[in-house]
């Protein structure tokens, strides 16, 4: 049992390098293939956040949306989400899976699996 937990924990802790930090300037976003997901990485004032690049409404590409502060607006039907937690800003009935992102030595690293919902 412990071995299964350790394997699950190590899989969860895997990060992939996706880009240099300079490739996603403040106030912008860009999509990257990360493991089996496409992840939108957002730069909000120098802090990077990651969400699955798929709006739960009809699959619009969130990285192509409009980023205002920490809010991303889907380019297809204007659903809005907070990039810090993936929650819809107009109500609590939709959420986008969130990915841990870190910057290390000028590189953007994204966890290969989404964070659990809290």
C-alpha positions as CSV (number, residue, x, y, z in Angstrom):
1,X,0.0,0.0,0.0
2,X,2.8,2.4,0.9
3,X,4.5,1.7,-2.4
4,X,1.4,2.6,-4.3
5,X,1.1,5.9,-2.4
6,X,4.8,6.7,-3.0
7,X,4.4,6.0,-6.8
8,X,1.3,8.1,-7.0
9,X,3.0,11.0,-5.1
10,X,6.1,10.8,-7.3
11,X,3.9,10.9,-10.5
12,X,2.0,13.9,-9.1
13,X,5.3,15.7,-8.4
14,X,6.5,15.5,-12.0
15,X,7.0,18.8,-13.8
16,X,7.8,19.4,-17.4
17,X,9.8,22.4,-18.8
18,X,7.6,24.1,-21.3
19,X,9.3,27.4,-22.2
20,X,11.6,30.2,-21.2
21,X,9.9,32.6,-18.9
22,X,10.5,35.4,-21.4
23,X,8.2,33.6,-23.9
24,X,5.2,34.4,-21.8
25,X,5.5,38.1,-20.9
26,X,3.3,39.7,-18.2
27,X,-0.3,40.0,-19.2
28,X,-0.2,37.2,-21.8
29,X,-0.9,33.5,-22.1
30,X,0.3,30.6,-24.2
31,X,-0.7,27.0,-24.5
32,X,1.6,24.0,-24.2
33,X,1.4,20.3,-24.4
34,X,2.1,18.9,-21.0
35,X,1.9,15.1,-20.6
36,X,-1.6,14.1,-21.8
37,X,-3.0,17.6,-21.4
38,X,-2.9,21.0,-23.1
39,X,-2.2,23.6,-20.5
40,X,-2.7,27.4,-20.8
41,X,0.0,29.2,-18.9
42,X,-0.8,32.8,-17.8
43,X,1.6,35.5,-16.6
44,X,-0.1,37.7,-14.1
45,X,2.3,40.4,-13.0
46,X,5.3,38.1,-13.2
47,X,3.5,35.1,-11.5
48,X,2.7,32.1,-13.6
49,X,-0.6,30.1,-13.4
50,X,-1.8,27.1,-15.3
51,X,-5.2,25.9,-16.4
52,X,-6.3,23.2,-18.7
53,X,-6.7,25.0,-22.1
54,X,-10.3,24.0,-22.5
55,X,-13.3,26.0,-21.4
56,X,-15.9,23.7,-19.8
57,X,-18.7,25.3,-21.7
58,X,-17.9,24.2,-25.3
59,X,-14.1,23.6,-25.3
60,X,-12.9,27.0,-26.3
61,X,-9.1,27.5,-26.1
62,X,-8.6,29.7,-23.0
63,X,-5.0,30.7,-23.9
64,X,-6.5,32.6,-26.9
65,X,-8.8,34.5,-24.6
66,X,-8.5,38.0,-23.0
67,X,-6.5,38.2,-19.8
68,X,-7.3,41.1,-17.6
69,X,-5.5,40.9,-14.2
70,X,-6.2,37.4,-13.0
71,X,-9.3,36.8,-15.1
72,X,-9.4,35.0,-18.4
73,X,-12.3,35.3,-20.8
74,X,-13.0,32.5,-23.2
75,X,-12.8,33.7,-26.7
76,X,-15.7,31.6,-27.9
77,X,-18.6,32.5,-25.5
78,X,-17.1,34.9,-22.9
79,X,-17.2,32.6,-19.9
80,X,-14.7,34.0,-17.3
81,X,-12.4,32.2,-14.9
82,X,-9.9,33.2,-12.3
83,X,-6.5,31.8,-13.4
84,X,-5.4,31.5,-9.8
85,X,-7.9,28.8,-8.9
86,X,-9.8,27.9,-12.1
87,X,-13.2,29.0,-10.7
88,X,-15.8,30.7,-12.8
89,X,-16.1,34.3,-11.8
90,X,-19.8,34.7,-12.5
91,X,-21.0,31.8,-10.4
92,X,-19.9,28.6,-8.7
93,X,-21.1,26.1,-11.3
94,X,-18.0,25.6,-13.5
95,X,-14.3,25.2,-12.9
96,X,-11.2,24.5,-15.1
97,X,-8.6,22.1,-13.8
98,X,-5.6,23.9,-12.4
99,X,-1.9,22.9,-12.9
100,X,0.9,23.9,-10.6
101,X,3.4,26.1,-12.3
102,X,6.8,27.2,-11.1
103,X,9.7,29.3,-12.5
104,X,13.2,27.9,-12.1
105,X,16.3,29.4,-13.5
106,X,14.4,31.4,-16.1
107,X,12.3,28.4,-17.2
108,X,8.6,27.7,-16.8
109,X,7.8,24.3,-15.4
110,X,4.3,22.8,-15.3
111,X,3.1,19.8,-13.3
112,X,2.0,16.9,-15.5
113,X,-1.2,16.3,-13.6
114,X,-3.9,18.8,-12.5
115,X,-4.2,19.8,-8.9
116,X,-7.1,18.2,-6.9
117,X,-10.2,20.3,-6.4
118,X,-10.5,21.9,-3.0
